[in-house]
Amino acid sequence: MPEFKLRKTTVIMEEIHHEFGPAPDKPRRRAAILAVVSNPFAGAYHADIQGAMEDLKPLGLMLTDALIDAMGGIEGIDGYGKGAIVGSAGELEHTALWHVPGGYAMRERLGEAKAIVPSAMKSGGIGTRLDVPLGHINAAYVRSHFDAMEVGVPDGPKPDEIVFALAMARGPRVHSRMGGLEAWQVKGEDGLR
C-alpha cells in the first residue's frame, strides 16, 4: 500500500462583498483546502497506480469535513471543485488519483450531490498556482455557478510531493446575469439539469 504522508494542510477563504454594482444581501463565500503529501510514485514509472485512489479516500473525507467546517457548516453550500498539482519528480497521472477520493468525498458529505465535480490538474514546482473550477453541486448547466478559485501553497509541491485541493462555494457569482438554468430550477436528477 503506497503511503501519502501528509506534510501540511492550508485553508484559503474568500468573502466577496462587492463587484461593482450593488452589494449583495449576503457576501459570497468560497473556500479551498489544500493538502501537501508525499508522492510515493515519484521518480519512476509505475504501471499500476489506480488502487492508490482507495488509499486516498480517508484524506478526501478528512479534507471535506475540514472544508465544510471552514465554510461555517453545510447549509447553503452549492458549488464545488477539485484539483491537484504534482511536483517535478511525478507525472500528471498522479494528480488523477484525486478524482475518486476528492470528488466522492464531497458528493457524499454534501448530501449525495448529483453533478460531476469539476477538476483541474497540472505539474509544477514550489509555489505553483492552480485555478480550481467550480460548478453547481446538483446541475452542471447552472451558469451562475461557473467560477474558479486560484489556490496554491508557497512551499509546495516539492519535486516528490503532490498538492491535493478541494474547493466549495456558497451562492452564485456576485451579479450573475448570464441566463440559462437558474439554481432554483434545478431538478437534481441527472447531474446536468
GROMACS elastic network, one bead per residue, 0.5 to 0.9 nm:
[ bonds ]
;  ai    aj funct       b0    kb
    1    51     6  0.85781   500
    1    52     6  0.73692   500
    1    55     6  0.73937   500
    2    39     6  0.87295   500
    2    40     6  0.59182   500
    2    41     6  0.81169   500
    2    52     6  0.66056   500
    2    55     6  0.73811   500
    3    38     6  0.76308   500
    3    39     6  0.78766   500
    3    40     6  0.61083   500
    3    52     6  0.88222   500
    3    55     6  0.78633   500
    4    37     6  0.54863   500
    4    38     6  0.50980   500
    4    39     6  0.60474   500
    4    40     6  0.63782   500
    4    55     6  0.81739   500
    4    56     6  0.76125   500
    4   161     6  0.87929   500
    4   162     6  0.88292   500
    5    36     6  0.84735   500
    5    37     6  0.52377   500
    5    38     6  0.51400   500
    5    39     6  0.79927   500
    5    40     6  0.86291   500
    6     9     6  0.79136   500
    6    35     6  0.69272   500
    6    36     6  0.60556   500
    6    38     6  0.66811   500
    6    59     6  0.89246   500
    7    35     6  0.75406   500
    7    36     6  0.55159   500
    7    37     6  0.55210   500
    7    38     6  0.73741   500
    8    34     6  0.82152   500
    8    35     6  0.58563   500
    8    36     6  0.53925   500
    8    37     6  0.73822   500
    9    33     6  0.69096   500
    9    34     6  0.53866   500
    9    36     6  0.62745   500
    9    37     6  0.89952   500
    9    63     6  0.86199   500
   10    32     6  0.82666   500
   10    33     6  0.56634   500
   10    34     6  0.53049   500
   10    35     6  0.67464   500
   10    36     6  0.86474   500
   10   153     6  0.76808   500
   11    31     6  0.70710   500
   11    32     6  0.56584   500
   11    34     6  0.64394   500
   11    66     6  0.89105   500
   11    67     6  0.76627   500
   11    70     6  0.77828   500
   12    30     6  0.84391   500
   12    31     6  0.54256   500
   12    32     6  0.51928   500
   12    33     6  0.63939   500
   12    34     6  0.83701   500
   12   151     6  0.75613   500
   13    29     6  0.73932   500
   13    30     6  0.60889   500
   13    32     6  0.66284   500
   13    33     6  0.88089   500
   13    70     6  0.78356   500
   13    71     6  0.80657   500
   14    28     6  0.79645   500
   14    29     6  0.56582   500
   14    30     6  0.53581   500
   14    31     6  0.60426   500
   15    27     6  0.57619   500
   15    28     6  0.54771   500
   15    30     6  0.66118   500
   15    31     6  0.86402   500
   16    19     6  0.77113   500
   16    24     6  0.89737   500
   16    26     6  0.89390   500
   16    27     6  0.52263   500
   16    28     6  0.50165   500
   16    29     6  0.63682   500
   16    30     6  0.82956   500
   16   173     6  0.89732   500
   16   174     6  0.75618   500
   17    23     6  0.62685   500
   17    24     6  0.68293   500
   17    25     6  0.89732   500
   17    26     6  0.75477   500
   17    28     6  0.68227   500
   17    29     6  0.89932   500
   17   174     6  0.82430   500
   18    21     6  0.74495   500
   18    22     6  0.72368   500
   18    23     6  0.50938   500
   18    24     6  0.70369   500
   18    27     6  0.76946   500
   18   174     6  0.72683   500
   19    22     6  0.79275   500
   19    23     6  0.74508   500
   19   174     6  0.66505   500
   19   175     6  0.76032   500
   20    23     6  0.78047   500
   20   175     6  0.88224   500
   21    24     6  0.89964   500
   21   175     6  0.75471   500
   22   175     6  0.83046   500
   23    26     6  0.81792   500
   23    27     6  0.80114   500
   23   174     6  0.82926   500
   23   175     6  0.88014   500
   24    27     6  0.60790   500
   24    28     6  0.80722   500
   24   174     6  0.68751   500
   24   175     6  0.78680   500
   26    29     6  0.89293   500
   27   171     6  0.87193   500
   27   174     6  0.81540   500
   28   169     6  0.75064   500
   28   170     6  0.60350   500
   28   171     6  0.58881   500
   28   172     6  0.73149   500
   28   173     6  0.72991   500
   28   174     6  0.68842   500
   29    71     6  0.74662   500
   29   168     6  0.84349   500
   29   169     6  0.57298   500
   29   170     6  0.53818   500
   29   171     6  0.74103   500
   30    71     6  0.74998   500
   30    79     6  0.85480   500
   30   149     6  0.79474   500
   30   167     6  0.72394   500
   30   168     6  0.56125   500
   30   170     6  0.62728   500
   30   171     6  0.87109   500
   31    67     6  0.72683   500
   31    70     6  0.74812   500
   31    71     6  0.67438   500
   31   149     6  0.81373   500
   31   166     6  0.84420   500
   31   167     6  0.56003   500
   31   168     6  0.55760   500
   31   169     6  0.64812   500
   32    67     6  0.67930   500
   32    70     6  0.88261   500
   32    82     6  0.88035   500
   32   132     6  0.89502   500
   32   149     6  0.79237   500
   32   151     6  0.73423   500
   32   165     6  0.67340   500
   32   166     6  0.54560   500
   32   168     6  0.64121   500
   32   169     6  0.88599   500
   33    63     6  0.66821   500
   33    64     6  0.81980   500
   33    66     6  0.78313   500
   33    67     6  0.60702   500
   33    70     6  0.88625   500
   33   151     6  0.86963   500
   33   164     6  0.83255   500
   33   165     6  0.56913   500
   33   166     6  0.54859   500
   33   167     6  0.64981   500
   34    63     6  0.78963   500
   34    84     6  0.88029   500
   34   151     6  0.80422   500
   34   152     6  0.75857   500
   34   153     6  0.78464   500
   34   163     6  0.64022   500
   34   164     6  0.55577   500
   34   166     6  0.66294   500
   34   167     6  0.87950   500
   35    59     6  0.85603   500
   35    63     6  0.78428   500
   35   162     6  0.80815   500
   35   163     6  0.55159   500
   35   164     6  0.52236   500
   35   165     6  0.65029   500
   36   153     6  0.83936   500
   36   156     6  0.69177   500
   36   157     6  0.68130   500
   36   161     6  0.67283   500
   36   162     6  0.58629   500
   36   164     6  0.65776   500
   36   165     6  0.89651   500
   37   157     6  0.83386   500
   37   160     6  0.87298   500
   37   161     6  0.55119   500
   37   162     6  0.54304   500
   37   163     6  0.63600   500
   37   164     6  0.78076   500
   38    41     6  0.89067   500
   38    42     6  0.85276   500
   38   157     6  0.89366   500
   38   158     6  0.87036   500
   38   160     6  0.60507   500
   38   162     6  0.62699   500
   38   163     6  0.88387   500
   39    42     6  0.54429   500
   39    86     6  0.81820   500
   39    87     6  0.84151   500
   39    89     6  0.87005   500
   39    90     6  0.72593   500
   39    94     6  0.80902   500
   39   159     6  0.87439   500
   39   160     6  0.53524   500
   39   162     6  0.58701   500
   40    43     6  0.88004   500
   40   160     6  0.77916   500
   40   161     6  0.83298   500
   41    44     6  0.64386   500
   41    45     6  0.72777   500
   41    46     6  0.67555   500
   41    49     6  0.82302   500
   41    89     6  0.86267   500
   41    90     6  0.67570   500
   41    91     6  0.86706   500
   41    94     6  0.76980   500
   41   160     6  0.82585   500
   42    45     6  0.79817   500
   42    87     6  0.83339   500
   42    88     6  0.83954   500
   42    89     6  0.50330   500
   42    91     6  0.77146   500
   42    94     6  0.88222   500
   42   159     6  0.77916   500
   42   160     6  0.53477   500
   42   161     6  0.76759   500
   43    88     6  0.88163   500
   43    89     6  0.50224   500
   43    90     6  0.62526   500
   43    91     6  0.89540   500
   43   159     6  0.88440   500
   43   160     6  0.75258   500
   44    89     6  0.80271   500
   44    90     6  0.78193   500
   45    90     6  0.86819   500
   45    91     6  0.84663   500
   46    49     6  0.65207   500
   47    50     6  0.89491   500
   48    51     6  0.74275   500
   48    52     6  0.89001   500
   49    52     6  0.56947   500
   49    53     6  0.80105   500
   49    93     6  0.89523   500
   49    94     6  0.80607   500
   49    97     6  0.80272   500
   50    53     6  0.59651   500
   50    54     6  0.82706   500
   50    97     6  0.69171   500
   51    54     6  0.58087   500
   51    55     6  0.73605   500
   51    97     6  0.87967   500
   52    56     6  0.65075   500
   52    97     6  0.69109   500
   53    56     6  0.51732   500
   53    57     6  0.65889   500
   53    96     6  0.88533   500
   53    97     6  0.52597   500
   53    98     6  0.67650   500
   53    99     6  0.79840   500
   53   100     6  0.64378   500
   53   101     6  0.61539   500
   54    57     6  0.53894   500
   54    58     6  0.82917   500
   54   100     6  0.81661   500
   54   101     6  0.71262   500
   55    58     6  0.71020   500
   55    59     6  0.82380   500
   55   101     6  0.85023   500
   56    59     6  0.53015   500
   56    60     6  0.63740   500
   56    61     6  0.89433   500
   56    97     6  0.79611   500
   56    98     6  0.74920   500
   56   100     6  0.86359   500
   56   101     6  0.57563   500
   56   102     6  0.82876   500
   57    61     6  0.63408   500
   57    62     6  0.86316   500
   57    98     6  0.87778   500
   57   100     6  0.76407   500
   57   102     6  0.73606   500
   57   104     6  0.85573   500
   57   105     6  0.73369   500
   58    61     6  0.51780   500
   58    62     6  0.60846   500
   58    63     6  0.85857   500
   58   101     6  0.77014   500
   58   105     6  0.86932   500
   59    62     6  0.50262   500
   59    63     6  0.60466   500
   59    64     6  0.84061   500
   59   101     6  0.74912   500
   59   102     6  0.81338   500
   60    63     6  0.53227   500
   60    64     6  0.60571   500
   60    65     6  0.86395   500
   60    98     6  0.81868   500
   60   100     6  0.86920   500
   60   101     6  0.50254   500
   60   103     6  0.79258   500
   60   104     6  0.80873   500
   60   105     6  0.55399   500
   60   106     6  0.78029   500
   60   164     6  0.89900   500
   60   166     6  0.84932   500
   61    64     6  0.50506   500
   61    65     6  0.61384   500
   61    66     6  0.85860   500
   61   101     6  0.76188   500
   61   102     6  0.76387   500
   61   104     6  0.86713   500
   61   105     6  0.51125   500
   61   106     6  0.74521   500
   61   108     6  0.88873   500
   61   109     6  0.80286   500
   62    65     6  0.53181   500
   62    66     6  0.62647   500
   62    67     6  0.86393   500
   62   105     6  0.86739   500
   63    66     6  0.50709   500
   63    67     6  0.60068   500
   63    68     6  0.85600   500
   63   102     6  0.84189   500
   63   105     6  0.86532   500
   63   165     6  0.85865   500
   63   166     6  0.74416   500
   64    67     6  0.50888   500
   64    68     6  0.61555   500
   64    69     6  0.86099   500
   64   102     6  0.79121   500
   64   105     6  0.64391   500
   64   106     6  0.58030   500
   64   109     6  0.73267   500
   64   166     6  0.72713   500
   64   167     6  0.88635   500
   65    68     6  0.51993   500
   65    69     6  0.63016   500
   65    70     6  0.87132   500
   65   105     6  0.88872   500
   65   106     6  0.85441   500
   65   109     6  0.76133   500
   66    69     6  0.50732   500
   66    70     6  0.62228   500
   66    71     6  0.86858   500
   67    71     6  0.61521   500
   67    72     6  0.87099   500
   67    73     6  0.87359   500
   67   166     6  0.78464   500
   67   167     6  0.77286   500
   67   168     6  0.76712   500
   68    71     6  0.50190   500
   68    72     6  0.65052   500
   68    73     6  0.52710   500
   68    74     6  0.57992   500
   68    77     6  0.84220   500
   68   109     6  0.87342   500
   68   110     6  0.88345   500
   68   168     6  0.81232   500
   69    72     6  0.51573   500
   69    73     6  0.52622   500
   69    74     6  0.78191   500
   70    73     6  0.73594   500
   71    74     6  0.73639   500
   71    77     6  0.80507   500
   71   168     6  0.79428   500
   71   169     6  0.81559   500
   71   170     6  0.83109   500
   72    75     6  0.80796   500
   73    76     6  0.84012   500
   73    77     6  0.82143   500
   74    77     6  0.57557   500
   74   109     6  0.85364   500
   74   110     6  0.69007   500
   75    78     6  0.87755   500
   75   170     6  0.85711   500
   76   169     6  0.85921   500
   76   170     6  0.56639   500
   76   171     6  0.72248   500
   77    80     6  0.81815   500
   77   110     6  0.78064   500
   77   137     6  0.83032   500
   77   168     6  0.68310   500
   77   169     6  0.57418   500
   77   171     6  0.71682   500
   78   110     6  0.86432   500
   78   135     6  0.82158   500
   78   136     6  0.55985   500
   78   137     6  0.53586   500
   78   138     6  0.77931   500
   78   145     6  0.83211   500
   78   168     6  0.75781   500
   78   169     6  0.61803   500
   78   170     6  0.54751   500
   78   171     6  0.63403   500
   78   172     6  0.83864   500
   78   183     6  0.88736   500
   79   134     6  0.60234   500
   79   135     6  0.51853   500
   79   137     6  0.51490   500
   79   138     6  0.85710   500
   79   145     6  0.66070   500
   79   146     6  0.86986   500
   79   167     6  0.81758   500
   79   168     6  0.53582   500
   79   170     6  0.63071   500
   79   171     6  0.73466   500
   79   172     6  0.82031   500
   80   106     6  0.79249   500
   80   117     6  0.64213   500
   80   118     6  0.73418   500
   80   133     6  0.78779   500
   80   134     6  0.50366   500
   80   135     6  0.56550   500
   80   136     6  0.65878   500
   80   137     6  0.61850   500
   80   166     6  0.75870   500
   80   167     6  0.54559   500
   80   169     6  0.61435   500
   81   102     6  0.89416   500
   81   103     6  0.78568   500
   81   106     6  0.89442   500
   81   116     6  0.89192   500
   81   117     6  0.52716   500
   81   119     6  0.58946   500
   81   120     6  0.84771   500
   81   132     6  0.61348   500
   81   133     6  0.54905   500
   81   135     6  0.66369   500
   81   137     6  0.89477   500
   81   148     6  0.83088   500
   81   149     6  0.89266   500
   81   165     6  0.84630   500
   81   166     6  0.60364   500
   81   167     6  0.51352   500
   81   168     6  0.65034   500
   81   169     6  0.89474   500
   82    98     6  0.81492   500
   82    99     6  0.80374   500
   82   102     6  0.67179   500
   82   103     6  0.70239   500
   82   117     6  0.67993   500
   82   118     6  0.63113   500
   82   120     6  0.67428   500
   82   121     6  0.87145   500
   82   132     6  0.59310   500
   82   133     6  0.71426   500
   82   134     6  0.79600   500
   82   164     6  0.78697   500
   82   165     6  0.55008   500
   82   167     6  0.59268   500
   82   168     6  0.87834   500
   83    95     6  0.77399   500
   83    96     6  0.87958   500
   83    98     6  0.75188   500
   83    99     6  0.84073   500
   83   102     6  0.85061   500
   83   118     6  0.83038   500
   83   119     6  0.51951   500
   83   121     6  0.53372   500
   83   122     6  0.84674   500
   83   130     6  0.75874   500
   83   131     6  0.81135   500
   83   132     6  0.57192   500
   83   133     6  0.81344   500
   83   163     6  0.83567   500
   83   164     6  0.61509   500
   83   165     6  0.50430   500
   83   166     6  0.65603   500
   83   167     6  0.84937   500
   84    94     6  0.88110   500
   84    95     6  0.52939   500
   84    96     6  0.78713   500
   84    98     6  0.72008   500
   84   119     6  0.83636   500
   84   120     6  0.67421   500
   84   122     6  0.66806   500
   84   123     6  0.85006   500
   84   130     6  0.78299   500
   84   132     6  0.86751   500
   84   162     6  0.68948   500
   84   163     6  0.53984   500
   84   165     6  0.57518   500
   84   166     6  0.87805   500
   85    92     6  0.81147   500
   85    94     6  0.89390   500
   85    95     6  0.64058   500
   85   120     6  0.87262   500
   85   121     6  0.57340   500
   85   122     6  0.50431   500
   85   123     6  0.53925   500
   85   124     6  0.64106   500
   85   125     6  0.86259   500
   85   128     6  0.76794   500
   85   129     6  0.82935   500
   85   130     6  0.73955   500
   85   152     6  0.86456   500
   85   156     6  0.89440   500
   85   157     6  0.70470   500
   85   161     6  0.85830   500
   85   162     6  0.56703   500
   85   163     6  0.50748   500
   85   164     6  0.67160   500
   85   165     6  0.84691   500
   86    89     6  0.80346   500
   86    90     6  0.59599   500
   86    91     6  0.67252   500
   86    92     6  0.65407   500
   86    93     6  0.88968   500
   86    94     6  0.69142   500
   86    95     6  0.61262   500
   86   121     6  0.80443   500
   86   122     6  0.64760   500
   86   124     6  0.62043   500
   86   125     6  0.80061   500
   86   157     6  0.65387   500
   86   158     6  0.84737   500
   86   159     6  0.77353   500
   86   160     6  0.80026   500
   86   161     6  0.62831   500
   86   163     6  0.64178   500
   86   164     6  0.86196   500
   87    90     6  0.56213   500
   87    91     6  0.78510   500
   87   122     6  0.89749   500
   87   123     6  0.58783   500
   87   124     6  0.53951   500
   87   125     6  0.55623   500
   87   126     6  0.77304   500
   87   156     6  0.78601   500
   87   157     6  0.51330   500
   87   158     6  0.55180   500
   87   160     6  0.57484   500
   87   161     6  0.53905   500
   87   162     6  0.59823   500
   87   163     6  0.82783   500
   88    91     6  0.73887   500
   88   123     6  0.65278   500
   88   124     6  0.61188   500
   88   125     6  0.62740   500
   88   157     6  0.84128   500
   88   158     6  0.75595   500
   88   160     6  0.71036   500
   88   161     6  0.84719   500
   89   158     6  0.85383   500
   89   160     6  0.54379   500
   89   161     6  0.80805   500
   90    93     6  0.83437   500
   90    94     6  0.67837   500
   90    95     6  0.89561   500
   90   123     6  0.79098   500
   90   159     6  0.70786   500
   90   160     6  0.65425   500
   90   161     6  0.77184   500
   90   162     6  0.81860   500
   91    94     6  0.56554   500
   91    95     6  0.76834   500
   91   122     6  0.89639   500
   91   123     6  0.71203   500
   92    95     6  0.55380   500
   92    96     6  0.71387   500
   92   121     6  0.73422   500
   92   122     6  0.62491   500
   92   123     6  0.60763   500
   93    96     6  0.51273   500
   93    97     6  0.71463   500
   94    97     6  0.55435   500
   94    98     6  0.80751   500
   94   162     6  0.80053   500
   95    98     6  0.59191   500
   95    99     6  0.81073   500
   95   121     6  0.62159   500
   95   122     6  0.74656   500
   95   123     6  0.84682   500
   95   162     6  0.72800   500
   95   163     6  0.84292   500
   95   164     6  0.77316   500
   96    99     6  0.56174   500
   96   100     6  0.85456   500
   96   121     6  0.76235   500
   97   100     6  0.70120   500
   97   101     6  0.76277   500
   97   102     6  0.88611   500
   98   101     6  0.54741   500
   98   102     6  0.53471   500
   98   103     6  0.74910   500
   98   164     6  0.70336   500
   98   165     6  0.87447   500
   99   102     6  0.57270   500
   99   103     6  0.56265   500
   99   104     6  0.79133   500
   99   117     6  0.84848   500
   99   119     6  0.78273   500
  100   103     6  0.53451   500
  100   104     6  0.55789   500
  100   105     6  0.78837   500
  101   104     6  0.57346   500
  101   105     6  0.59248   500
  101   106     6  0.87013   500
  102   105     6  0.54685   500
  102   106     6  0.65539   500
  102   107     6  0.88335   500
  102   117     6  0.87307   500
  102   164     6  0.82552   500
  102   165     6  0.80017   500
  102   166     6  0.68342   500
  103   106     6  0.55216   500
  103   107     6  0.62714   500
  103   108     6  0.86580   500
  103   116     6  0.77805   500
  103   117     6  0.56978   500
  103   118     6  0.85634   500
  103   119     6  0.88048   500
  103   166     6  0.84184   500
  104   108     6  0.58979   500
  104   109     6  0.84552   500
  104   112     6  0.87426   500
  104   117     6  0.84294   500
  105   108     6  0.52241   500
  105   109     6  0.61652   500
  105   110     6  0.84944   500
  106   109     6  0.52244   500
  106   110     6  0.58784   500
  106   111     6  0.86180   500
  106   112     6  0.84157   500
  106   113     6  0.79656   500
  106   117     6  0.84594   500
  106   166     6  0.83318   500
  106   168     6  0.89895   500
  107   110     6  0.53186   500
  107   111     6  0.65153   500
  107   112     6  0.50364   500
  107   114     6  0.73225   500
  107   115     6  0.83864   500
  107   116     6  0.86844   500
  107   117     6  0.80648   500
  107   137     6  0.77886   500
  108   111     6  0.56255   500
  108   113     6  0.69496   500
  109   112     6  0.70112   500
  109   113     6  0.84246   500
  110   113     6  0.60046   500
  110   137     6  0.82870   500
  111   114     6  0.89709   500
  112   138     6  0.88680   500
  113   116     6  0.84321   500
  113   137     6  0.54116   500
  113   138     6  0.53657   500
  113   139     6  0.88938   500
  113   188     6  0.81386   500
  113   191     6  0.80229   500
  114   137     6  0.63423   500
  114   139     6  0.69009   500
  114   140     6  0.89066   500
  114   188     6  0.62445   500
  114   189     6  0.71315   500
  114   190     6  0.66478   500
  114   192     6  0.81395   500
  115   118     6  0.87538   500
  115   135     6  0.82196   500
  115   136     6  0.70815   500
  115   137     6  0.52854   500
  115   139     6  0.52620   500
  115   140     6  0.57207   500
  115   188     6  0.80358   500
  115   190     6  0.74819   500
  115   192     6  0.63974   500
  115   193     6  0.88907   500
  116   135     6  0.85627   500
  116   137     6  0.76309   500
  116   138     6  0.82499   500
  116   139     6  0.84285   500
  116   140     6  0.72271   500
  116   191     6  0.67495   500
  116   192     6  0.86246   500
  117   133     6  0.87713   500
  117   134     6  0.78614   500
  117   135     6  0.72304   500
  117   136     6  0.86395   500
  117   137     6  0.74326   500
  117   140     6  0.88523   500
  118   132     6  0.78593   500
  118   133     6  0.56814   500
  118   134     6  0.61273   500
  118   135     6  0.64673   500
  118   140     6  0.89411   500
  119   132     6  0.65056   500
  119   133     6  0.61119   500
  119   134     6  0.81900   500
  120   130     6  0.75567   500
  120   131     6  0.71339   500
  120   132     6  0.58103   500
  120   133     6  0.67885   500
  121   130     6  0.74867   500
  121   131     6  0.88262   500
  121   132     6  0.83826   500
  122   130     6  0.76212   500
  123   128     6  0.83830   500
  124   127     6  0.80948   500
  124   128     6  0.55648   500
  124   129     6  0.83886   500
  124   156     6  0.89756   500
  124   157     6  0.72799   500
  124   158     6  0.88195   500
  124   159     6  0.84031   500
  125   128     6  0.56806   500
  125   156     6  0.68943   500
  125   157     6  0.58349   500
  125   158     6  0.63333   500
  125   159     6  0.67427   500
  126   153     6  0.77867   500
  126   154     6  0.65530   500
  126   155     6  0.54017   500
  126   157     6  0.50158   500
  126   158     6  0.57085   500
  126   159     6  0.80565   500
  127   152     6  0.63868   500
  127   153     6  0.56717   500
  127   155     6  0.58137   500
  127   156     6  0.56739   500
  127   157     6  0.70964   500
  128   151     6  0.86561   500
  128   152     6  0.61246   500
  128   153     6  0.74369   500
  128   154     6  0.78129   500
  128   156     6  0.74578   500
  128   157     6  0.75555   500
  129   150     6  0.65554   500
  129   151     6  0.55587   500
  129   153     6  0.76167   500
  130   149     6  0.80563   500
  130   150     6  0.55111   500
  130   151     6  0.53568   500
  130   152     6  0.63066   500
  131   148     6  0.56868   500
  131   149     6  0.53793   500
  131   151     6  0.63520   500
  131   152     6  0.89481   500
  132   147     6  0.84260   500
  132   148     6  0.51871   500
  132   149     6  0.51971   500
  132   150     6  0.61711   500
  132   151     6  0.71305   500
  132   165     6  0.79802   500
  132   166     6  0.80785   500
  132   167     6  0.72086   500
  133   146     6  0.74460   500
  133   147     6  0.58504   500
  133   149     6  0.65682   500
  133   150     6  0.88219   500
  133   167     6  0.84488   500
  134   137     6  0.89715   500
  134   145     6  0.68207   500
  134   146     6  0.57638   500
  134   148     6  0.52705   500
  134   149     6  0.73937   500
  134   167     6  0.74108   500
  134   168     6  0.73964   500
  134   169     6  0.77290   500
  135   138     6  0.87389   500
  135   139     6  0.79806   500
  135   140     6  0.62355   500
  135   141     6  0.84287   500
  135   142     6  0.75380   500
  135   143     6  0.81867   500
  135   144     6  0.86446   500
  135   145     6  0.52029   500
  135   146     6  0.50991   500
  135   147     6  0.67462   500
  135   148     6  0.85680   500
  135   169     6  0.87850   500
  136   139     6  0.55839   500
  136   140     6  0.58779   500
  136   141     6  0.78963   500
  136   142     6  0.62419   500
  136   143     6  0.84145   500
  136   144     6  0.83854   500
  136   145     6  0.55078   500
  136   146     6  0.74769   500
  136   169     6  0.87985   500
  136   172     6  0.86784   500
  136   183     6  0.80125   500
  137   140     6  0.74425   500
  137   188     6  0.88531   500
  137   191     6  0.79795   500
  138   142     6  0.88502   500
  138   183     6  0.89736   500
  138   186     6  0.72558   500
  138   187     6  0.80631   500
  138   188     6  0.50939   500
  138   189     6  0.80089   500
  138   190     6  0.81622   500
  138   191     6  0.52970   500
  138   192     6  0.72417   500
  138   193     6  0.75854   500
  139   142     6  0.59842   500
  139   181     6  0.88187   500
  139   183     6  0.81771   500
  139   186     6  0.64214   500
  139   187     6  0.79117   500
  139   188     6  0.60970   500
  139   189     6  0.84193   500
  139   190     6  0.75817   500
  140   143     6  0.80313   500
  140   145     6  0.87587   500
  140   146     6  0.86628   500
  140   191     6  0.61391   500
  140   193     6  0.67344   500
  141   144     6  0.89251   500
  141   145     6  0.88065   500
  141   146     6  0.87318   500
  141   180     6  0.77035   500
  141   181     6  0.63246   500
  141   182     6  0.86776   500
  141   191     6  0.85892   500
  141   192     6  0.55723   500
  141   193     6  0.59943   500
  142   145     6  0.59584   500
  142   146     6  0.72900   500
  142   179     6  0.89167   500
  142   180     6  0.68867   500
  142   181     6  0.50812   500
  142   182     6  0.57902   500
  142   183     6  0.62298   500
  142   186     6  0.80290   500
  142   192     6  0.82639   500
  142   193     6  0.75446   500
  143   146     6  0.53615   500
  143   147     6  0.89004   500
  143   172     6  0.86440   500
  143   176     6  0.82781   500
  143   177     6  0.88639   500
  143   178     6  0.68494   500
  143   179     6  0.71851   500
  143   180     6  0.63821   500
  143   181     6  0.67586   500
  143   182     6  0.74622   500
  143   183     6  0.88218   500
  144   147     6  0.82386   500
  144   171     6  0.85700   500
  144   172     6  0.50905   500
  144   173     6  0.59002   500
  144   174     6  0.87721   500
  144   175     6  0.88336   500
  144   176     6  0.53813   500
  144   177     6  0.72591   500
  144   178     6  0.70254   500
  144   179     6  0.78365   500
  144   180     6  0.83914   500
  144   181     6  0.83347   500
  144   182     6  0.71391   500
  144   183     6  0.77893   500
  145   169     6  0.86089   500
  145   171     6  0.73866   500
  145   173     6  0.61352   500
  145   176     6  0.83447   500
  145   183     6  0.84955   500
  146   172     6  0.81335   500
  146   173     6  0.77904   500
  147   172     6  0.87552   500
  147   173     6  0.73100   500
  149   167     6  0.76001   500
  151   165     6  0.79352   500
  152   155     6  0.88979   500
  152   156     6  0.78368   500
  152   157     6  0.89047   500
  152   163     6  0.80462   500
  152   165     6  0.86217   500
  153   156     6  0.56018   500
  153   157     6  0.76739   500
  153   163     6  0.82380   500
  154   157     6  0.85531   500
  155   158     6  0.73221   500
  156   159     6  0.84021   500
  156   161     6  0.73780   500
  156   162     6  0.79518   500
  156   163     6  0.71343   500
  157   160     6  0.74479   500
  157   161     6  0.51488   500
  157   162     6  0.56977   500
  157   163     6  0.59739   500
  158   161     6  0.52287   500
  158   162     6  0.78147   500
  159   162     6  0.83991   500
  169   172     6  0.80906   500
  171   174     6  0.82866   500
  172   175     6  0.81155   500
  172   176     6  0.66176   500
  172   183     6  0.84566   500
  173   176     6  0.52282   500
  173   177     6  0.89919   500
  176   179     6  0.82291   500
  179   182     6  0.73056   500
  181   184     6  0.83918   500
  181   185     6  0.64676   500
  181   186     6  0.73540   500
  181   193     6  0.74185   500
  182   185     6  0.53249   500
  182   186     6  0.69348   500
  183   186     6  0.55000   500
  184   187     6  0.86351   500
  185   193     6  0.81054   500
  186   189     6  0.84616   500
  186   192     6  0.86722   500
  186   193     6  0.55694   500
  187   190     6  0.81582   500
  187   191     6  0.87655   500
  187   192     6  0.89442   500
  187   193     6  0.60376   500
  188   191     6  0.58658   500
  188   192     6  0.74917   500
  188   193     6  0.62059   500
  189   192     6  0.78172   500
  189   193     6  0.71679   500
  190   193     6  0.65427   500
